[in-house]
């Protein structure tokens, strides 16, 4: 019986290890970043489309920050375990729009992590000021 125990332990680890590496990242839920902003994504539909809300903690305007709507899409998780995605936030408290693009990962500790880049477009009254409209 002693010789069987190590074999069963190795078999058990072999069966568990693939499930850890194959864990899929799911966008649905509440997300926070290191600056204190919060985002909530509702269910992703069968076409990979989703909606939600974004409450930023950072702004360049003096207006009171408000929760703002977002719309986006992703590659379906049944096709990719770490889907690429993009979404647009139409800020409720300013005349700006931000687009985000990124990918969802599962880190070594099993936590879902979003890595993103963004562009913010501000309204300008004249085409000569276009150069300063995008950050």
N, C-alpha and C positions, 0 to 999 in steps of 0.2 A: 504494500500500500504506500510506502514511503516513496517509491520510485514513480508512482503515478502523479503525485501532488505537483512536482515541478512542471511536468508536461501540461497539466491542466491550467496552471498559472500562466505559462507561456501562451497557450491556446487562448485563454481569456484575454490577455493583453493584445494578442494579434487581432482578435475580433473587435476590441474596443478602439484601438488606434485608428483604423480607417474611418470610423464614424466621427472622430474628432477632426480629422483633416478634411472631411467632406461636408462639414457643417455649412449650411447656407446662410448667407447674410440676408436679412429681411428689413426693408425700409420702414414698414409700418410701425408706428409707435411714436414715442416722445424722445427727442434728441436735444442735447445741450452741448455747447462748445466752451472752450476755455475762457472766453470773454463774458460769459453769462447769458448769451442769447439762447432762446429755446425754439424748437420747431416741432410741430406735430404733424405726422403724415397719416392720413386715413388709409383704408384698405386700397391696395393696388388691384385694379381690375384685370380681366383676362387679356387685355391688350397692352398691359404694362403702364397704364395711365393712373395718376393719383392726384389728389388735392390735399390741402391742409392749411396750416397757418404758421407764421413765423413772427416771433416776438424778439426783436433785436435789442441788445443792450448797448449798441454803439450807433451813433448817428452824427452827421456833420451839420444837421439843422438844429435850430433852437425850438422847433415845434415839439409838442409832447409826443413821445413815442407811443404808438398804438399797435396792436396785433394786426398783421397784414396777411392777406390771402396768398397762397402759392398754388401753382399748377405745374405738373411735371410728368415725366415718363421714364421708364427704365427698361432694360432688357429683362425678359422674364426669368425668374429664378429657377424654373425647371430646366432652362437652357444653360444658365451660368450660375455657379455657386457664389460668385462675387460680382454682382451686376454693376454695369456702368449706368449712370442716370443723369438727368438734368432737370432743373426746375426754374421757374420764374417767380419772383416775388414782386407784386405791385404794391409798393409802400402806401399805406393808408394815410400817412401823416406828411407826405411830401410828394413832389411831382417827379419822383425817380422810380426806376425799375432796376432790379438786379437779377442777373441770370447766374445760376450756379451749375457747374458740371463736376462730376466726380465718380467715385467708385466706392462700393461698400465692401469691407473686408471683415474677416474674423481674425483677431490677433491670437497670439500664442496662449493667452489666458482664457480664450473662448469669448471675448467681448467683441461685439459688433462695433466697427469704427467706420465713419464716413470720412473720406479724404476728398476735399473739394477745392476748386478754384472759382473765383467769381469776377464778374464785371458789373459795375454800377453805371447806369446812364442817367444823367441829370438833364432836365429841360434847359434849353438855351433859347433866348429870344431871337438870336441872329446867327446866321450861318458862319459868320466870321469868328464866333465863339465856340464853334464845334470842337475845336482842339481840346478844350477843357471840360467837355461834357462827359467823357468816359474815364472811369478810374478802375 
